[in-house]
Amino acid sequence: MTTKHEEQAILRKLEKLAIHNDPIKPELYTKYDVKRGLRNANGTGVLVGLTRIGDVVGYEIQNGEKVPVPGRLIYRGYNVEDLIKDAVKNKQFGFEQTAYLLLFGELPTKDQLAKFSSYLGECRVLPPNFTEDMIMKAPSSDIMNKIARGVLASYSYDEDAENRSVGNVVKQCIQLIARFSSLAAYGYQAKRRYYDNKSMFIHNPKPELSTAENFLRLIRSDKQYSRLEAEILDLALILHAEHGGGNNSSLTVHVVSSADTDTYSAIAAAVGSLKGRRHGGANIRVVEMMQDIKENVKDWSSEKEVSDYIRKIATKQAFDKSGLVYGMGHAVYTISDPREVLLKAKARELAAEKGCMEEFELYNLIEKVAPGIIQEVHKSNKKVCANVDFYSGFVYTMLNIPSELFTPIFAISRIAGWSAHRIEEIVSGGRIYRPAYKNVSEEREFIPLEKR
């Protein structure tokens, strides 16, 4: 039997083999005009599909050149700012209306919204024995993995899981939209019990409550939350619900759905994508970076002291020495990220209530100085703005939400957009995604085993 020491030695050798045999020279990408990351040389995305669900506007193409413009986020033709203004005006939680719009393409009437919200509320309760058998008996240290497992396990509780008809897929998607907050909350409680040696609190969701209210209720021992806390979480859910078909996790839904697989497999794949630190996990890195800054900058109000330390981060001398100033820059947004603008306004309001204004002003100062420092360090004129991840982690921290739930909150929201893209691919797709890869290795003469 292989010992642990022998196993590690074998793995180290295999790792060296993999590293030695798989590198590809950077110049080959240029030679063969490869669109790395499905992006053109000018930074725009390679056009691989059409969508009617959402649009992300950060620049315009004028005379073949990218011209930066203030960011806009569009859901089914409507500016997300208008969705939020409508929710505030009517003193309603807006995520449910947003999910309806993304799924069905039109704003709901008052009666349609009431019925849709009621159905979501009914579906939040997980199937009998699901919580015990699928969550508590197999806890995970990572909640995103727990959600993915919960999605795949839901297949076993669906008597019509393989039915690909649009009507059945819509039903499956609505049920998953409703259940994601429960999957995340219960997965977190199991993690507390089995990995953190803390008490576990299992509360039943209330059908009459919104997604934001239910989530706060389920993760807190006393089930208590303020109206402002629920409103801010609801705002975050609206802002993260959709971001065009080109983002990594939504593209994953299209790619996997195009293979004609079931809904649960497609959505679980998207969860795996969103978990990635280059995608949904970025706000955790912002919080970690900010903690490092707070520990190393004595005067948070000093623009010079803050700028000097940001420069150290950008030049790989501080924090994780990656050279990345987390929360700064975006693949599409240039002048501004509309999600960041809207969330920042609420972050200020919450900071005032929670007594965190000094910390808020530090974030504000970094947002002011970081873009110029990044341009200076990289000798670039490319416009850089703060993205939504810059303030979202700060907001969740003020809401006393544990960091391990930051990315799951993203998933609780984005499942609405994923569902819309799943349905769109079924209705309008019709072809399996099959891009090309250029093989750059040479053919070799086979060597018999006895001569190796």
Buried (B, 14 or more C-beta within 10 A) or exposed (E): EEEEEEEEEEEEEEEEEEEEEEEEEEEEBEEEEBEEEEEEEEEEBEEBBEBEBBBBBBBEEEEEEBEBBBBBBBBBEBBBBEBBEBBEEEEBBBBBBBBBBBBBBEBBEEEBBEEBBEBBBEBBBBBEEBBEEBBBEEBBEBBBBBBBBBBBBBBEBBEEBEBEEEEBBBBBBBBBBBBBBBBBBBBBBBBBBBEEEEEBBBBBBBBEBBBBBBBBBBBBEEEEBEEBBBBBBBBBBBBBBBBBBBBBBBBBBBBBBBEEEBBBBBBBBBBBBBBBEEBBBBBBBBBBBBEBBEEEBEEBEEEEBBBBBBBBBBEEEBBEEEBBBBBBBBBBBBEBBBBBBBBBEBBBBBBEEBEBEEBBBBBBBBBEBBBEBBBEBEEEEEBBBBBBBBBBBBBBBBBEBBEBBBBBBBBBBBBBBBBBBBBBBBEEBEEEBEEEEEEEEEEEEEEEEEEE
